[in-house]
Amino acid sequence: MSAAARDLGIGQPAVSERIERLETHLGTRLLRRNTRKISLTDAGAAFYHRSKHALEAADDAVAAVAQDAATHDKPMRGKIRIAAPHGVGEMVLPPILLRLRDRHPHLEIDLVLNDRIVDPVTEGVDISLRLGDCGEGSFAARRLGHVRRVLVAAPNYLARRGRPTKPAELIDHPFVRVTGLFNNGQLPLVSSGRQTTLAPIHIALSLSHWRPVHALLLGGAGIGVLQEPVCTEDLASGRLTQVLPGFAVPGFDLHALYPAARSIAPRIRRVLSLLQEHLPAILRRPVPVDARGKAS
């Protein structure tokens, strides 16, 4: 309710009042409320999906009349809502969004960042970028690239505590992680011969966001795993260096999820094309020399 009120620029009581008036008009309950959460009733879910399709159809009709999407170089109007994981949304998407705004200055972009699976059909987004397993839902998925991960530490930490030379030695070092990763206390590492080793780790610090993990690793708190896009500059400058450079931490495929409708809105199709055009090249940037452990 609070998030909807912020999006609409009105107070939360006004949102509640509008929903109550809509329920009275329809003669049915749309939301199931208790003290802890709000969820859709079956009638609410059906009304939401049909209303969403009707609004999208209206947007498409306006675009067709205005010839807004008749050709690829025509500027788009309206609003597009994109969900993305924190690391990708903060470090990878901004240059693409700048390019999108440059091409389409009248397009309003709403970027929502979180690290959970967001279903574009049920959660009101047009495109959801997700890492790893996409889960299940009535959506289509398009692979955009692969996000590599790197096992890193600060040079001053390694000078003080010693550099591990084999996976089994990681257990002797404090491990800094994003909460939810490596819950079994083991880090998968893939050798150059494509053999996987499960290295035991001592999880000393767990944090809910990659930025404090990044800051702690820079400060010499221990060894940890970061997505490569968030630490590329640190690896190149030597502020961080790769640990066990003969092994790779398995990364994640990046997918774009979007409603699996027979007819996709032109603005969604064109933004998907832009993401597919630029994201793979950004994610394939060469690993800095320092990340391979060959320099400082």
ZAZA-932409 format. One record per residue (C-alpha): residue number from 1; residue in three letters; chain; x, y, z. Coordinates in nm, 3 decimals. Example, Ala and Ser with C-alpha at 12.3 -4.5 7.8 and 13.67 -1.06 7.14 Angstrom:
<lummis>
+-----+------+-------+---------+---------+---------+
!  nr ! rest ! kette !    east !   north !      up !
+-----+------+-------+---------+---------+---------+
!   1 !  Ala !     A !   1.230 !  -0.450 !   0.780 !
!   2 !  Ser !     A !   1.367 !  -0.106 !   0.714 !
+-----+------+-------+---------+---------+---------+
</lummis>
This chain:
<lummis>
+-----+------+-------+---------+---------+---------+
!  nr ! rest ! kette !    east !   north !      up !
+-----+------+-------+---------+---------+---------+
!   1 !  Met !     A !   0.000 !   0.000 !   0.000 !
!   2 !  Ser !     A !   0.276 !   0.243 !   0.091 !
!   3 !  Ala !     A !   0.470 !   0.167 !  -0.229 !
!   4 !  Ala !     A !   0.156 !   0.216 !  -0.440 !
!   5 !  Ala !     A !   0.090 !   0.548 !  -0.267 !
!   6 !  Arg !     A !   0.446 !   0.666 !  -0.341 !
!   7 !  Asp !     A !   0.414 !   0.562 !  -0.707 !
!   8 !  Leu !     A !   0.085 !   0.752 !  -0.739 !
!   9 !  Gly !     A !   0.200 !   1.055 !  -0.541 !
!  10 !  Ile !     A !  -0.089 !   1.033 !  -0.295 !
!  11 !  Gly !     A !  -0.134 !   0.930 !   0.068 !
!  12 !  Gln !     A !  -0.181 !   0.571 !   0.179 !
!  13 !  Pro !     A !  -0.534 !   0.639 !   0.314 !
!  14 !  Ala !     A !  -0.636 !   0.757 !  -0.033 !
!  15 !  Val !     A !  -0.510 !   0.429 !  -0.183 !
!  16 !  Ser !     A !  -0.712 !   0.228 !   0.071 !
!  17 !  Glu !     A !  -1.019 !   0.438 !  -0.001 !
!  18 !  Arg !     A !  -0.989 !   0.384 !  -0.377 !
!  19 !  Ile !     A !  -0.958 !   0.008 !  -0.332 !
!  20 !  Glu !     A !  -1.262 !   0.001 !  -0.101 !
!  21 !  Arg !     A !  -1.465 !   0.202 !  -0.354 !
!  22 !  Leu !     A !  -1.358 !  -0.036 !  -0.632 !
!  23 !  Glu !     A !  -1.456 !  -0.340 !  -0.423 !
!  24 !  Thr !     A !  -1.795 !  -0.181 !  -0.350 !
!  25 !  His !     A !  -1.846 !  -0.108 !  -0.720 !
!  26 !  Leu !     A !  -1.754 !  -0.466 !  -0.819 !
!  27 !  Gly !     A !  -1.942 !  -0.625 !  -0.532 !
!  28 !  Thr !     A !  -1.652 !  -0.850 !  -0.435 !
!  29 !  Arg !     A !  -1.334 !  -0.856 !  -0.225 !
!  30 !  Leu !     A !  -1.016 !  -0.798 !  -0.426 !
!  31 !  Leu !     A !  -0.764 !  -0.806 !  -0.142 !
!  32 !  Arg !     A !  -0.726 !  -1.036 !   0.155 !
!  33 !  Arg !     A !  -0.593 !  -0.834 !   0.450 !
!  34 !  Asn !     A !  -0.451 !  -0.927 !   0.789 !
!  35 !  Thr !     A !  -0.212 !  -0.757 !   1.030 !
!  36 !  Arg !     A !   0.098 !  -0.900 !   0.858 !
!  37 !  Lys !     A !   0.033 !  -0.888 !   0.485 !
!  38 !  Ile !     A !  -0.204 !  -0.823 !   0.198 !
!  39 !  Ser !     A !  -0.269 !  -1.079 !  -0.076 !
!  40 !  Leu !     A !  -0.497 !  -1.106 !  -0.377 !
!  41 !  Thr !     A !  -0.820 !  -1.301 !  -0.364 !
!  42 !  Asp !     A !  -0.900 !  -1.518 !  -0.666 !
!  43 !  Ala !     A !  -1.134 !  -1.246 !  -0.789 !
!  44 !  Gly !     A !  -0.862 !  -0.986 !  -0.731 !
!  45 !  Ala !     A !  -0.606 !  -1.184 !  -0.932 !
!  46 !  Ala !     A !  -0.849 !  -1.228 !  -1.222 !
!  47 !  Phe !     A !  -0.945 !  -0.859 !  -1.218 !
!  48 !  Tyr !     A !  -0.578 !  -0.751 !  -1.206 !
!  49 !  His !     A !  -0.471 !  -0.966 !  -1.502 !
!  50 !  Arg !     A !  -0.763 !  -0.862 !  -1.723 !
!  51 !  Ser !     A !  -0.723 !  -0.494 !  -1.630 !
!  52 !  Lys !     A !  -0.349 !  -0.506 !  -1.698 !
!  53 !  His !     A !  -0.409 !  -0.652 !  -2.046 !
!  54 !  Ala !     A !  -0.676 !  -0.388 !  -2.114 !
!  55 !  Leu !     A !  -0.440 !  -0.104 !  -2.016 !
!  56 !  Glu !     A !  -0.160 !  -0.246 !  -2.229 !
!  57 !  Ala !     A !  -0.399 !  -0.273 !  -2.522 !
!  58 !  Ala !     A !  -0.500 !   0.091 !  -2.471 !
!  59 !  Asp !     A !  -0.132 !   0.197 !  -2.466 !
!  60 !  Asp !     A !  -0.072 !   0.005 !  -2.788 !
!  61 !  Ala !     A !  -0.374 !   0.171 !  -2.950 !
!  62 !  Val !     A !  -0.246 !   0.517 !  -2.858 !
!  63 !  Ala !     A !   0.101 !   0.431 !  -2.992 !
!  64 !  Ala !     A !  -0.046 !   0.301 !  -3.317 !
!  65 !  Val !     A !  -0.258 !   0.613 !  -3.373 !
!  66 !  Ala !     A !   0.033 !   0.843 !  -3.292 !
!  67 !  Gln !     A !   0.263 !   0.631 !  -3.510 !
!  68 !  Asp !     A !   0.495 !   0.634 !  -3.210 !
!  69 !  Ala !     A !   0.623 !   0.285 !  -3.268 !
!  70 !  Ala !     A !   0.577 !   0.260 !  -3.644 !
!  71 !  Thr !     A !   0.950 !   0.262 !  -3.713 !
!  72 !  His !     A !   1.252 !   0.164 !  -3.508 !
!  73 !  Asp !     A !   1.396 !   0.516 !  -3.500 !
!  74 !  Lys !     A !   1.077 !   0.687 !  -3.380 !
!  75 !  Pro !     A !   1.103 !   0.801 !  -3.015 !
!  76 !  Met !     A !   0.896 !   0.608 !  -2.763 !
!  77 !  Arg !     A !   0.664 !   0.762 !  -2.506 !
!  78 !  Gly !     A !   0.497 !   0.632 !  -2.197 !
!  79 !  Lys !     A !   0.644 !   0.441 !  -1.904 !
!  80 !  Ile !     A !   0.838 !   0.118 !  -1.871 !
!  81 !  Arg !     A !   0.904 !  -0.055 !  -1.539 !
!  82 !  Ile !     A !   1.211 !  -0.278 !  -1.509 !
!  83 !  Ala !     A !   1.313 !  -0.500 !  -1.216 !
!  84 !  Ala !     A !   1.676 !  -0.608 !  -1.175 !
!  85 !  Pro !     A !   1.919 !  -0.753 !  -0.917 !
!  86 !  His !     A !   2.117 !  -0.498 !  -0.717 !
!  87 !  Gly !     A !   2.461 !  -0.561 !  -0.868 !
!  88 !  Val !     A !   2.339 !  -0.563 !  -1.229 !
!  89 !  Gly !     A !   2.104 !  -0.270 !  -1.172 !
!  90 !  Glu !     A !   2.365 !  -0.053 !  -1.002 !
!  91 !  Met !     A !   2.675 !  -0.128 !  -1.209 !
!  92 !  Val !     A !   2.566 !  -0.263 !  -1.549 !
!  93 !  Leu !     A !   2.235 !  -0.101 !  -1.641 !
!  94 !  Pro !     A !   2.308 !   0.275 !  -1.596 !
!  95 !  Pro !     A !   2.498 !   0.322 !  -1.928 !
!  96 !  Ile !     A !   2.222 !   0.133 !  -2.110 !
!  97 !  Leu !     A !   1.953 !   0.344 !  -1.945 !
!  98 !  Leu !     A !   2.143 !   0.659 !  -2.046 !
!  99 !  Arg !     A !   2.147 !   0.534 !  -2.405 !
! 100 !  Leu !     A !   1.776 !   0.455 !  -2.382 !
! 101 !  Arg !     A !   1.700 !   0.804 !  -2.250 !
! 102 !  Asp !     A !   1.914 !   0.961 !  -2.520 !
! 103 !  Arg !     A !   1.719 !   0.781 !  -2.792 !
! 104 !  His !     A !   1.380 !   0.820 !  -2.625 !
! 105 !  Pro !     A !   1.376 !   1.134 !  -2.406 !
! 106 !  His !     A !   0.998 !   1.113 !  -2.350 !
! 107 !  Leu !     A !   1.009 !   0.757 !  -2.217 !
! 108 !  Glu !     A !   0.971 !   0.736 !  -1.839 !
! 109 !  Ile !     A !   1.185 !   0.458 !  -1.686 !
! 110 !  Asp !     A !   1.109 !   0.305 !  -1.347 !
! 111 !  Leu !     A !   1.390 !   0.075 !  -1.224 !
! 112 !  Val !     A !   1.318 !  -0.146 !  -0.922 !
! 113 !  Leu !     A !   1.615 !  -0.323 !  -0.760 !
! 114 !  Asn !     A !   1.594 !  -0.641 !  -0.552 !
! 115 !  Asp !     A !   1.760 !  -0.981 !  -0.554 !
! 116 !  Arg !     A !   1.454 !  -1.203 !  -0.557 !
! 117 !  Ile !     A !   1.261 !  -1.347 !  -0.851 !
! 118 !  Val !     A !   1.009 !  -1.091 !  -0.975 !
! 119 !  Asp !     A !   0.730 !  -1.234 !  -1.190 !
! 120 !  Pro !     A !   0.650 !  -0.974 !  -1.458 !
! 121 !  Val !     A !   0.298 !  -1.110 !  -1.494 !
! 122 !  Thr !     A !   0.192 !  -1.080 !  -1.130 !
! 123 !  Glu !     A !   0.409 !  -0.798 !  -0.993 !
! 124 !  Gly !     A !   0.344 !  -0.510 !  -1.228 !
! 125 !  Val !     A !   0.676 !  -0.485 !  -1.410 !
! 126 !  Asp !     A !   0.727 !  -0.493 !  -1.786 !
! 127 !  Ile !     A !   1.070 !  -0.660 !  -1.785 !
! 128 !  Ser !     A !   1.240 !  -0.849 !  -1.503 !
! 129 !  Leu !     A !   1.615 !  -0.918 !  -1.525 !
! 130 !  Arg !     A !   1.707 !  -1.223 !  -1.320 !
! 131 !  Leu !     A !   2.025 !  -1.414 !  -1.242 !
! 132 !  Gly !     A !   2.037 !  -1.792 !  -1.235 !
! 133 !  Asp !     A !   1.723 !  -2.003 !  -1.222 !
! 134 !  Cys !     A !   1.425 !  -1.807 !  -1.354 !
! 135 !  Gly !     A !   1.172 !  -2.009 !  -1.158 !
! 136 !  Glu !     A !   0.826 !  -2.087 !  -1.295 !
! 137 !  Gly !     A !   0.550 !  -1.860 !  -1.415 !
! 138 !  Ser !     A !   0.345 !  -1.759 !  -1.716 !
! 139 !  Phe !     A !   0.630 !  -1.552 !  -1.859 !
! 140 !  Ala !     A !   0.879 !  -1.584 !  -2.143 !
! 141 !  Ala !     A !   1.256 !  -1.568 !  -2.086 !
! 142 !  Arg !     A !   1.534 !  -1.438 !  -2.309 !
! 143 !  Arg !     A !   1.900 !  -1.503 !  -2.223 !
! 144 !  Leu !     A !   2.106 !  -1.182 !  -2.226 !
! 145 !  Gly !     A !   2.448 !  -1.306 !  -2.115 !
! 146 !  His !     A !   2.649 !  -1.452 !  -1.830 !
! 147 !  Val !     A !   2.759 !  -1.274 !  -1.512 !
! 148 !  Arg !     A !   3.094 !  -1.407 !  -1.390 !
! 149 !  Arg !     A !   3.191 !  -1.419 !  -1.023 !
! 150 !  Val !     A !   3.538 !  -1.377 !  -0.874 !
! 151 !  Leu !     A !   3.698 !  -1.494 !  -0.549 !
! 152 !  Val !     A !   3.885 !  -1.188 !  -0.422 !
! 153 !  Ala !     A !   4.070 !  -1.031 !  -0.132 !
! 154 !  Ala !     A !   4.265 !  -0.711 !  -0.068 !
! 155 !  Pro !     A !   4.644 !  -0.737 !  -0.120 !
! 156 !  Asn !     A !   4.706 !  -0.606 !   0.234 !
! 157 !  Tyr !     A !   4.493 !  -0.888 !   0.376 !
! 158 !  Leu !     A !   4.683 !  -1.152 !   0.180 !
! 159 !  Ala !     A !   5.016 !  -0.997 !   0.284 !
! 160 !  Arg !     A !   4.907 !  -1.018 !   0.646 !
! 161 !  Arg !     A !   4.740 !  -1.361 !   0.650 !
! 162 !  Gly !     A !   4.900 !  -1.539 !   0.356 !
! 163 !  Arg !     A !   4.763 !  -1.631 !   0.015 !
! 164 !  Pro !     A !   4.579 !  -1.965 !  -0.016 !
! 165 !  Thr !     A !   4.741 !  -2.192 !  -0.275 !
! 166 !  Lys !     A !   4.474 !  -2.462 !  -0.287 !
! 167 !  Pro !     A !   4.096 !  -2.473 !  -0.217 !
! 168 !  Ala !     A !   4.129 !  -2.663 !   0.113 !
! 169 !  Glu !     A !   4.321 !  -2.368 !   0.264 !
! 170 !  Leu !     A !   4.020 !  -2.133 !   0.237 !
! 171 !  Ile !     A !   3.884 !  -2.275 !   0.564 !
! 172 !  Asp !     A !   4.167 !  -2.094 !   0.747 !
! 173 !  His !     A !   4.044 !  -1.752 !   0.635 !
! 174 !  Pro !     A !   3.735 !  -1.548 !   0.732 !
! 175 !  Phe !     A !   3.484 !  -1.555 !   0.447 !
! 176 !  Val !     A !   3.265 !  -1.251 !   0.371 !
! 177 !  Arg !     A !   2.945 !  -1.322 !   0.179 !
! 178 !  Val !     A !   2.610 !  -1.188 !   0.067 !
! 179 !  Thr !     A !   2.342 !  -1.344 !   0.288 !
! 180 !  Gly !     A !   2.190 !  -1.655 !   0.135 !
! 181 !  Leu !     A !   2.493 !  -1.763 !  -0.067 !
! 182 !  Phe !     A !   2.697 !  -2.074 !   0.017 !
! 183 !  Asn !     A !   2.466 !  -2.170 !   0.305 !
! 184 !  Asn !     A !   2.613 !  -2.520 !   0.316 !
! 185 !  Gly !     A !   2.953 !  -2.380 !   0.412 !
! 186 !  Gln !     A !   3.110 !  -2.489 !   0.085 !
! 187 !  Leu !     A !   3.234 !  -2.285 !  -0.210 !
! 188 !  Pro !     A !   3.216 !  -2.450 !  -0.554 !
! 189 !  Leu !     A !   3.533 !  -2.395 !  -0.756 !
! 190 !  Val !     A !   3.591 !  -2.512 !  -1.114 !
! 191 !  Ser !     A !   3.946 !  -2.592 !  -1.225 !
! 192 !  Ser !     A !   4.088 !  -2.521 !  -1.570 !
! 193 !  Gly !     A !   4.021 !  -2.888 !  -1.644 !
! 194 !  Arg !     A !   3.648 !  -2.830 !  -1.569 !
! 195 !  Gln !     A !   3.655 !  -3.035 !  -1.250 !
! 196 !  Thr !     A !   3.446 !  -2.899 !  -0.961 !
! 197 !  Thr !     A !   3.580 !  -2.887 !  -0.607 !
! 198 !  Leu !     A !   3.367 !  -2.801 !  -0.302 !
! 199 !  Ala !     A !   3.597 !  -2.600 !  -0.078 !
! 200 !  Pro !     A !   3.499 !  -2.566 !   0.290 !
! 201 !  Ile !     A !   3.472 !  -2.203 !   0.406 !
! 202 !  His !     A !   3.444 !  -2.030 !   0.742 !
! 203 !  Ile !     A !   3.162 !  -1.775 !   0.704 !
! 204 !  Ala !     A !   3.257 !  -1.489 !   0.933 !
! 205 !  Leu !     A !   3.044 !  -1.203 !   0.795 !
! 206 !  Ser !     A !   2.705 !  -1.215 !   0.619 !
! 207 !  Leu !     A !   2.549 !  -0.900 !   0.476 !
! 208 !  Ser !     A !   2.227 !  -0.844 !   0.284 !
! 209 !  His !     A !   2.377 !  -0.627 !   0.008 !
! 210 !  Trp !     A !   2.689 !  -0.650 !  -0.208 !
! 211 !  Arg !     A !   2.815 !  -0.299 !  -0.126 !
! 212 !  Pro !     A !   2.911 !  -0.361 !   0.241 !
! 213 !  Val !     A !   3.064 !  -0.694 !   0.133 !
! 214 !  His !     A !   3.269 !  -0.502 !  -0.124 !
! 215 !  Ala !     A !   3.372 !  -0.240 !   0.135 !
! 216 !  Leu !     A !   3.475 !  -0.503 !   0.391 !
! 217 !  Leu !     A !   3.684 !  -0.691 !   0.135 !
! 218 !  Leu !     A !   3.856 !  -0.367 !   0.030 !
! 219 !  Gly !     A !   3.925 !  -0.302 !   0.397 !
! 220 !  Gly !     A !   4.097 !  -0.638 !   0.443 !
! 221 !  Ala !     A !   3.825 !  -0.822 !   0.637 !
! 222 !  Gly !     A !   3.885 !  -1.152 !   0.461 !
! 223 !  Ile !     A !   3.815 !  -1.338 !   0.138 !
! 224 !  Gly !     A !   3.485 !  -1.332 !  -0.051 !
! 225 !  Val !     A !   3.303 !  -1.363 !  -0.383 !
! 226 !  Leu !     A !   3.180 !  -1.067 !  -0.586 !
! 227 !  Gln !     A !   3.007 !  -1.044 !  -0.921 !
! 228 !  Glu !     A !   3.274 !  -0.936 !  -1.167 !
! 229 !  Pro !     A !   3.096 !  -0.617 !  -1.289 !
! 230 !  Val !     A !   3.101 !  -0.470 !  -0.937 !
! 231 !  Cys !     A !   3.476 !  -0.518 !  -0.887 !
! 232 !  Thr !     A !   3.628 !  -0.481 !  -1.235 !
! 233 !  Glu !     A !   3.789 !  -0.143 !  -1.155 !
! 234 !  Asp !     A !   3.924 !  -0.270 !  -0.823 !
! 235 !  Leu !     A !   4.085 !  -0.569 !  -0.993 !
! 236 !  Ala !     A !   4.240 !  -0.349 !  -1.262 !
! 237 !  Ser !     A !   4.381 !  -0.101 !  -1.008 !
! 238 !  Gly !     A !   4.507 !  -0.367 !  -0.768 !
! 239 !  Arg !     A !   4.277 !  -0.268 !  -0.480 !
! 240 !  Leu !     A !   4.151 !  -0.627 !  -0.499 !
! 241 !  Thr !     A !   4.322 !  -0.933 !  -0.639 !
! 242 !  Gln !     A !   4.192 !  -1.273 !  -0.737 !
! 243 !  Val !     A !   4.244 !  -1.560 !  -0.494 !
! 244 !  Leu !     A !   4.318 !  -1.905 !  -0.640 !
! 245 !  Pro !     A !   4.336 !  -1.775 !  -0.998 !
! 246 !  Gly !     A !   4.354 !  -2.130 !  -1.134 !
! 247 !  Phe !     A !   3.991 !  -2.182 !  -1.027 !
! 248 !  Ala !     A !   3.666 !  -2.011 !  -1.124 !
! 249 !  Val !     A !   3.355 !  -1.956 !  -0.915 !
! 250 !  Pro !     A !   3.050 !  -2.058 !  -1.124 !
! 251 !  Gly !     A !   2.861 !  -1.751 !  -1.241 !
! 252 !  Phe !     A !   2.497 !  -1.691 !  -1.332 !
! 253 !  Asp !     A !   2.314 !  -1.665 !  -1.662 !
! 254 !  Leu !     A !   2.123 !  -1.338 !  -1.693 !
! 255 !  His !     A !   1.772 !  -1.357 !  -1.839 !
! 256 !  Ala !     A !   1.506 !  -1.102 !  -1.924 !
! 257 !  Leu !     A !   1.160 !  -1.217 !  -1.818 !
! 258 !  Tyr !     A !   0.854 !  -1.060 !  -1.979 !
! 259 !  Pro !     A !   0.486 !  -1.148 !  -2.016 !
! 260 !  Ala !     A !   0.434 !  -1.441 !  -2.252 !
! 261 !  Ala !     A !   0.154 !  -1.265 !  -2.435 !
! 262 !  Arg !     A !   0.088 !  -1.330 !  -2.801 !
! 263 !  Ser !     A !   0.135 !  -0.957 !  -2.866 !
! 264 !  Ile !     A !   0.407 !  -0.774 !  -2.672 !
! 265 !  Ala !     A !   0.378 !  -0.397 !  -2.637 !
! 266 !  Pro !     A !   0.613 !  -0.220 !  -2.884 !
! 267 !  Arg !     A !   0.800 !  -0.036 !  -2.607 !
! 268 !  Ile !     A !   0.875 !  -0.366 !  -2.428 !
! 269 !  Arg !     A !   0.994 !  -0.527 !  -2.750 !
! 270 !  Arg !     A !   1.223 !  -0.235 !  -2.832 !
! 271 !  Val !     A !   1.372 !  -0.214 !  -2.482 !
! 272 !  Leu !     A !   1.436 !  -0.590 !  -2.490 !
! 273 !  Ser !     A !   1.616 !  -0.544 !  -2.821 !
! 274 !  Leu !     A !   1.831 !  -0.267 !  -2.674 !
! 275 !  Leu !     A !   1.922 !  -0.484 !  -2.373 !
! 276 !  Gln !     A !   2.009 !  -0.775 !  -2.598 !
! 277 !  Glu !     A !   2.218 !  -0.548 !  -2.816 !
! 278 !  His !     A !   2.436 !  -0.401 !  -2.541 !
! 279 !  Leu !     A !   2.432 !  -0.624 !  -2.229 !
! 280 !  Pro !     A !   2.627 !  -0.923 !  -2.369 !
! 281 !  Ala !     A !   2.919 !  -0.701 !  -2.476 !
! 282 !  Ile !     A !   2.932 !  -0.533 !  -2.134 !
! 283 !  Leu !     A !   2.932 !  -0.871 !  -1.956 !
! 284 !  Arg !     A !   3.203 !  -1.012 !  -2.187 !
! 285 !  Arg !     A !   3.458 !  -0.741 !  -2.109 !
! 286 !  Pro !     A !   3.803 !  -0.894 !  -2.055 !
! 287 !  Val !     A !   3.904 !  -0.978 !  -1.701 !
! 288 !  Pro !     A !   4.169 !  -0.730 !  -1.581 !
! 289 !  Val !     A !   4.524 !  -0.865 !  -1.553 !
! 290 !  Asp !     A !   4.523 !  -0.822 !  -1.174 !
! 291 !  Ala !     A !   4.218 !  -1.048 !  -1.151 !
! 292 !  Arg !     A !   4.426 !  -1.337 !  -1.282 !
! 293 !  Gly !     A !   4.676 !  -1.289 !  -1.004 !
! 294 !  Lys !     A !   4.959 !  -1.198 !  -1.241 !
! 295 !  Ala !     A !   5.023 !  -0.850 !  -1.107 !
! 296 !  Ser !     A !   5.005 !  -0.675 !  -0.770 !
+-----+------+-------+---------+---------+---------+
</lummis>
